Amino acid sequence: MKLEGMKLDSAGLQVLSHQECMRLLATAPIGRIVFTDRALPAVQPVNFHLEGEDIVIRTTAGSKLAAATRRTVVAFEIDDFDPAQRTGWSVTAVGHARAVDDPAEAARLAGLPLTPWAPGERDHFIVIAAEQVSGRRIGGG
């Protein structure tokens, strides 16, 4: 791997540009949302859709995730690794989460290519504004 011209962090990992982070976010079907649940950190895998620089998640209105992410700061992470080749990348976004309460916006978001994997009705949307985005790559991945 040619390291010339690449920005590296203190651990020697390639620092990804904002553009590359957003491109990678658009390719992943599953991510992990990090939020606070009863004053403790919690992580939950979710499927999502990237709309512009907003991360859209579809869940149930009464879920623990929906309750915990109302007007709060959350983190969102995606990654892809190849253990045999020792390559991979990770992207993290941090921003404010909000519940979608406007019926017109919810109807528009319902038209996105965002089909929940989990069973049951998923008619509630959470939108995370990706305010801080960072990413790292190891190896040629």
N, C-alpha and C positions, 0 to 999 in steps of 0.2 A: 504494500500500500504506500503510495506516495504521500508524504506528510508535508511537503513543501507547500507553503501558502495556506495551509489549514490552521485554524485557531484551535489550540489544545488547552484543556483545563489542567489543573495542578496534578491530576491523576494520569495525564497523558491521553485522555479521551478526546475525540474530535467534538468540538462545540458546533452544534447545528445552527444554521441561520434561522431567523423567524420564518422565512419563506419555506425552508425545508421542513421545519416543524409542522407548519400548517398543511403542507402537502402530505406528510406522513399521517397526520390526524385524519385527513380525508380518506385514507386507505384502510383504516382499521375498522372492523365491525364491532369489536368489543373493547371496552376500556374499564378502568377502575375509578370510581368516584370516592374521594376521601372526605369525610364529613365528621361532625361531632354528634355523638349519640349519648345523651345523658352525661355530658361532660367528659366523655371518653372518645378517643379517636376510633373511627370505624371506616372500613373499606368494603365496598360492594362492587362486584363486576356488573356492568350494564352494557346493553347494546345502545348505540347512539348514532346520530347523524350530525355532520358538521355543516352548518349553514352560515356561510361567510366565515366569521371568526367566533360564532356562537356554537356551543355544544348543546344539542337538543337530546333530551332523554324522555322516554315515554314510560310512565309508571301508573300506579293506582293512586287516587286522591288520598286514601286513608293509610297509605304505606308509611313505614318508619322513615324511608328515604324522603318521601314528599314532605313529611313533617319536619325533618331535620334540616332540610335545605332551603326553607323559606327565608329569603333575604339574609343569607349568610355567605361567608367566604368559604369556598370549597377548593379542593385540588382535584385534578383529573389526570390520569396517567394511562398511556398506552405503550406497548413495547413489542419487539419481535427479536428473538434470539435464536441462533443456531449453535447449540452446545458443541457439536462435533467440529465445526469450523472456528469456534470461539469468536463469532461475530454477532453483531446485533446493534440495536438502537433503542432509545427510550425517549419519550416526549412527555413533559409535564406542563399542564396549564393550571393557573390559579386565577380565580375570579369570583365575582358575586353570582350566586344562584338565585333564581326567582321562579316562582310558580307562575304559570300562564293562567290568568284569570279572565282575560278578554275572550269572549266566545269567537269573535272573528279571527283572532290570532290562533286560537286552538284549532279552528276549522282549517286554517291554512297549514298549520304544522301537521295536522292529521293526513294531509296529502303528501307529506315527505316520504321518501323510501325508507321508512323506519318501522320495521315490523318486529315487535317484541318476541324474543325467544321464549320467555317465561309464559306459562299458561295463565289464562284469565283475562279479564277486561283491563285494558290499559288506556284510559281516556284522560289522563292527567299528564301535562308536560312540564318539565323543568328545563329552563334555559340557563346555561352558564356562559357568561361573557368571559372569553379567554383574554384576560387583562395582562397577565404575565405568562409568557410561553418560553420554555427552554428545552433543549434536547442534547443528547450525547450519542455518539456512535463509537463502537469499539470494533476493531478489525476492518475488513473491507465491506461489511454489511451495509 
